[in-house]
Amino acid sequence: MIYDLAIIGGGPAGVAAGVYASRKRLKTVFITKDWNSQSSVSEGIENWIGTVKISGLELARNLENHLKTYAGEFVNIHEGEMCQEVAKDEETGNFIVKTNKDEYKTKTVLVTTGSHRRKLEIKGADRLEHKGLTYCASCDGPMFADQDVIVVGGGNAAFESAAQLLAYCKSVTLVNRSDKFRADPKTIKAVSNNSHFKILSNAVPKEIKGGKFVSGFAYTDKITGKDVEFNVSGIFAEIGSMPTTNFVKALVDMNQYGHIITNPKNQRASIPGIWAAGDCTDGLYHQNNIAAGDAVKALEDIYLFLKTK
């Protein structure tokens, strides 16, 4: 069969589009590896409009339940599938979405795959990943109870991870490349008041030490130029993210970082029939509320595109 729409991605943007697709009775295939966006690691989200505070995992479950409740006969949900390629069928003008399990023919595509964690690229990082180096404080933090750990990064995610770790770690040191932070002042203040927390500024990560497990961390002091090393049991990297867009790189225009370039009026990508919304786009701001709103905007435009085609 040929679907009206393929939605790729199961975060706030994908779910918002899926709910609207069902309401507009568009025959839709909804493809997602899981329902966990990057926010799923957050202990408390306070800016999801209409909810005073909610954990990332609870938000993910609410999104899943919302779509499944309204999917009906129109939205065909495929969990546990990862999109590997989107190809254009030149004869029909439609698209073929290829996953790790199947392939689907569709008239239009909406990409809502968000982004994934940027890896720490220093000596020892590859070898010691999952052996003391981790990218998820919520997932792995309890394993480091009563130990000295560090968090690499300077944004909200880094400070939020530090706050989680302070609940059970002996000490938490935040390592930042500069003396400026991307986190909001409220988040910084809340963590900085803890006596077991300290900040190393102007510290450029150099190497992760260890045999079977992490035992130390080395950095270069940007001010003095000297290398510094200290003992640590756990390293939590929160150094940003990369858009998950590789599967459409042969079709649409992207910026230098791999974000899909879209028209902000309607979220259309560079070729007819493909839209994108959320953190995978070149939008100036990336937040859950913005991702959901942009996806609804895209869905409205997709509906008009299909009805006037």
Secondary structure, DSSP 8 states (H G I E B T S, - for coil): -EEEEEEE--SHHHHHHHHHHHHTT--EEEEES-S--GGGG-S-B--STT-S-B-HHHHHHHHHHHHHHH-TTTEEEEET--EEEEEE-TTTS-EEEEESS-EEEEEEEEE---EEE----SBTHHHHBTTTEES-HHHHGGGGTTSEEEEE--SHHHHHHHHHHTTT-SEEEEE-SSS---S-HHHHHHHHT-TTEEEE-SEEEEEEEESSSEEEEEEEETTT--EEEEE-SEEEE---EEE--GGGTTTS-B-TTS-B---TTT-B-SSTTEEE-STTB--S---HHHHHHHHHHHHHHHHHHHHH-
